[in-house]
Amino acid sequence: MLNARLRILLSLIFGLCIQVPVNLFAQNSNKGTDFWLGFMSHIEGTSGPRGAIMSVYITSDVSTSGTVSVPGINSIQSFSVTANTVTTVSIPLGAYIDNQQSVLKRGIHIVSSAPVVVYAHIYAFVISGSTLVLPTNTLGRKYIVSSYTPNASEGGSLSQFLVVATNNNTTVRITPKATTANGNAAGVPFDVLMNEGDVYEVQSKNDLSGSLVESVNSDNDVEACRKIAVFGGTTWSPLGCPNADTGDNLFQQMYPLNSWGHEFITMPFKTRGGDFFRVFAAESGTIVNIDGFSSTLNAGGFIETPLTNKPLHISANKPISVVQFSITQVCDGNLGDPEMIILNPIEQNLRRITMYSTSNYQISRNYVNVLIKTSGKGSFRINGRTPRNSFSDINGTSYSYLQEEIQAGSFTLTADSGFNAIVYGFGDIESYGYSAGSNIEDLNKKIIVRSNNIEIDGACVDVPLTFEVMLPYKSSKLIWNFGNGLIVTDDSPVTASTQPPYIYQYTNSTGNQLTYTQPGKYTIKVTSTQPGELGCEAIDELIYELNIESIPNIRIQPSIETCEREGIINLMTLLSARPTSSFTFSGNGVTDTLFNPLLAGAGQHIINLSYTSENGICSKQVSFSINVKTSPIANAGEDVTIDLGESTILNGSLSSDVASFGWTPTTTLDNPQSLNPIATPTENTSYVLSGVAANGCTCQDTVIVKVLTDLKIPNAFSPNNDNLNDTWVIGGIINYPNADVHVFNRFGDEMFYSHGYAVPWDGRTKGKSIPAATYYYVIRPNNPRLLPVSGAVTVVY
């Protein structure tokens, strides 16, 4: 998904993260978030030492506060959340439904001042179920329930689902898949009138999976847009072997039908003998393909797979929901217990998830499964590091998956491309699991911005853009707000689409293109009126965050010319301005930002500078040339060693293109304008032969003439740090690099030794200053020219 269409809410709750598109937050995007849920029935009830408890876990990527209330029992609790941490709120036992199929005012309402993520947990000893809780604005009005078959021999084992009303005067139509505990016949719809905060639980001794739950109102009801929340599960059930004596309650919030997808790829639970899946159809005539085997389903129907320990590729011609089930521990002998997870279609994915894995409730092993396109698996990181295990390619698809064991604690999953993940853990007859991220989005409802017919989420200033809105219905009115002061109302929008989704293009008197002349972040809003659907009108506001960037026009210095041996050029110094973000130089002789003319060679060289704007939205390329001229070559000859008073002939040579030359220094040369002057230095001297070619390029080379002299040995020095005679400087010893210098005190103890004398003695031995006294030295030049010499040196302070 393009990040311009998404608002990411990160969570630290057991790996929980939900990614909610801005268009579904239209009414409350700046007012925080609110949620409705209920305390579903549990086999243990709420009394006694093993009674059920419900907790909600609240997190956000910003610090915020809010309330958790149960209006029907006059309960309200305040909470605060510090950014990227978790706050736990215990739900009072008075909110418990207690196996009642009647309208009860026990809805739990969570309201925050800034967007948060909520996770709910119902548990009693090792019988626990958990779910992600969806914000009210992401809810829908039509659901198909996922549950499971209860245990026939266990009286307290029931299949169930729970409806929560978010508005007054909500008519909920329920078509149960099985006869209910209250006597409602299978397949026969019945209506329930509910007000805001009411809950209605339906239970059965048979599987209620496939039950249809709708919010319906009469056509003349002008306030018919009443969303509901639906939770499915069981009070307790074993999975995998029906007569097992171990199991869990199942508890998952259902996704509205308008958020279902068309393609799924599953990943097996690690360490288990296998798991199974149910695929639900939203519409009749749904053709489901599972690894090449097709089935046709009616609305509310499902197909259940056998146990499998390999990935499955599931696709359909119409929207479907895929639910993954973990089996009871006694079925395969491996640690774990039942769990139900609603999976995300591959159309809905994330690029960043912050999650938390737990060791609570006997959980001893935690895992994360990750599904990603094979081309993007190299960018996947856990807390910034590559995973220990390798991704496995999934045959017949362009996807790979990872099974990674993780320690209990917080983890952040990131990748350059979108991925899906499930987080789960197992212990002795205990388990938890959920989708680590969910992007609850109506896939047929979005704004599309294009540049040169390519869909984008950012553009450069003055670049023509086109705008479209995609809707699952025919709109009777569109209001385009481009965030730059331009607002256009289209009272009679026209679409070329003949079936959903319907595409509407923005047009004006001069065509269908629009440009932004100033950089910045622009909020594009499209308000659509949906005609006549149960009285709902003008409720859709889609939002698209468009980033417009500018990029500087960088100029290059004209007439760039250099010589082969003139030195490396810092290309940045040639630019009129520094690139604001990433940039690259390329061409012969270029390394990073440096141009080496000798490496490039003589001739005209084209250098290219490619650079982008701050976020990489805009890019430009500038080309310029550098003319490299041939450099002449000078050779001053080999270094020479002479005795004081002697002379030597310098053996210089130059390439044929040198027009003029000379030696420096000149004072000890008989003819500085000769290639072979006679040199008579009295001390070590470096002679430089310099030349200039006709093209203006220069050359030079150096020869060193060392003059060997006797040693000049001071008989005293004063290492008192007054910067005068602080060290024992021996004249001429630099020419005797193999000399050995020894210094002894009057008792014959060695106070100093050096092979070579690169660093003069500072009057210290073993890091400590020596006393003022007379000391004795022996210097062996280790050169046939000089014999060893000895004497005394006095240290004074």
C-alpha positions, 0 to 999 in steps of 0.5 A: 500500500502507498503510505500516502493513503495510510495512517500507521498505528503501532502497537506493543501489544503481543505483536499487535498492530493495526494499520488503518487507512485515513479514508476510514478515519474521515470523521474522527481522524483528528479526534482520536479513536473510539472502540466498542466491544463486549465481554463474551461468555467463557466456559469457566464463568466469572466466579470461583478461583478459575473465573474468567477475567477480561483485560484490554491492552492499549497502546499508541505511537504518541502519548495520550489518554482516554476512558474505558467505560461500561455505561450499562453498569455505570463504570468508567475508568480513566487511562493514560498511555505513554508513547510506544508502551502498553497500558492494561485496563481490567474490565469489571465483572459486571460487563460479563454476558453470562450466556444470555441471548438477550439485549443487555446494556453491557457494551464496553466503550473505549475513547481516546484523545489521540489514535490508539490500538486496542487488544482484548484478552479473555482468560481463565487459568490456561483457557484464554482467547484474544483479539485485535479490537477494530476502531468504530470508524473501520466497522461495517454493517454486514458480517459473516461469523467465524466460530467452530464446533463446540464439544458435544459432551461438554455442556458448557462448550458453546459456539457463539458470536456477539453483536455490539451496537454503536448507535441508537435505534439500530436494527440488527438482522441475524440469520443463524447458521445453526439453531440457537440456544434460544430456539431461533431456527437455522437459516431463519432471519430474526431482527433485534432492536438495539441502542448504543452500547447494547450487546446481543450474544447468540449461542448454539451447541452446533457450529454458528460459522457462516451466520449472517449479521447485518445492520438494517433499517427501512428505506425512509430512515434518514439515519440508517448508517448504523455500524455494528461490531461483531465478535465470533468464537466459542466458550471452549472447544477442542480443535483437531480431535473433537473428543479431546479434554483440552481446549481453549475459548476462541475470541476474534473480532470479525472483519466487515465484508467490505474489507475482505480480500481476493488472495491469501498465502498461509504460513504454518505454525512452527513446531506443530504437526499441522494446522487447518484453515476455513475459507468463507465466501461473501457472495454466492458463486464464489470460486475458491482455488486452493493450490490448484483445487477449485470449489464453488461456495454460496454466500456464508459458506465455507470450505475447511482444509485438511491439516497441513504443515506447508503454505497454501495459496488461496484465491477467489473471484469474489471477496473471501475471508481466511481463518487459521486454526491451531489444534489441541495439544493432545492431537499432535503431542506438541506444545500448544492449544486451540487458537483462531486467527483471521488472516490478512489478504496479500492486498493488505500489508505493512512495512513496519510493525512494533509487537510484543510477545509474552511468556504469560499464562504458561507460554514458553515458546514465541514465534513470528511468521512473515510473508513477503515478496521474494524480491523484498526479503533481503530488506526484512529486519527484526529490531534492525537485524537480519533474522537468524533463520532463512526465508523459504520460497513458496512454489508457484508464487512470487512470495517467501515466508519466514518462521522465526523463534523470538524471545518474550518482549518488544520487537519491531519488524521492518522491510522496504516492501510490504509484508504480512505477519502472524505472532503466536506462542505455545506452552503446556495446553496453552497458546495465543496468536493473532495477526501482527498487523491488519490494514482494515480497508475497503479495497474498492475505495481510494484516491489515485494520483498519477504522473505520466500515467504512473500511480504516485504518492508524491511529485515535484513542483510544476509537474502535471498530475491527474486525479481519480477516485475509486468507489464501490458504488456510483456517486451522485456528487463529488467534492474535490478539495486539493489542499491548495485552496482549489475546491471543485464540486461535481453535482453530476459525476460521470464514470466510464466504469460499467461495474464496481469499482467505479472510477471518477476522474477529475476534469476542469475546463482545460483538461484533467491535469493539475500542478502544484507550484509550491513544495509542501504536504497537501491533504487531498480530500474527496467527499462522495455522496452515495445515493439511496443505500438504506438512507445513507448519504454523504458519509464518505470522505477519502483523504490522500496525503500528497507530498510535493517537493522541489529540487534545486537547479544546480549549475556547474562551473564553466570551462573545467580544465586540468592536467593529468598530474595536477591532483584530485578534484573535489567535484562538490567544489564545482557545484553552485549548490550542494544537493539537498539529499542523495546524489551520485557522480559517475564517469571516468576517473570518478570515485564518490565525489572525487575526480582523479585526472590521472586515472581518467587519462588525457581527453574530454570526459563527461561527468554525470551528477544525478540527485534527488529531492529530500524524500527521493520524489524528484530527481534530476541529472546534470552533465558536464565535461572536464578536459584533462591535458597531458602532463609532462614527466620529470625525473630528478634521479636517485637519492645520493649520499656524500661526505661533507665537502664533496660534490655530486652530479644530479641526473635529471631527465624530462619528457620531450614536451617540456618547454622550460625547466629549472632546479631549486634551490639554486644556491648550491648548484653550479647551473640550475638550468642544466639537467645535470648540474653539480651539487655541493650542499653542506647539509641534507638538501632536497633538490626539485626539478620542475618543468612546464609543457607547452600546454601549460601543465607542469611536472616536478620530481625531487632528489635528496642529497644526504651530507654525512658529517661527524656527530655534534653531541651536546655535553648538557641539556635541561629537561625542565619544560621551558622550551629551551634545550629540553631534549638531548639533540645530537646533530648529524645523527639523522643520517645514521638511522641504524645508530644505537644510543646508550646512556648510563648513570655512574653505577652502570645502570642503563638510563636510556637506549634507542636504536636510531634516534628519531626522538631525542632523549627527554631526560626520562627513564621508564616514564620518570625524570632522572636526577640532575647529574652527569651521565655517560653515553656510548653511541655506535653509528653502525656505519663504516664512516664513523667509529663508536663514540663515548662521553659524558652528558650533564642533566641540569634543571 
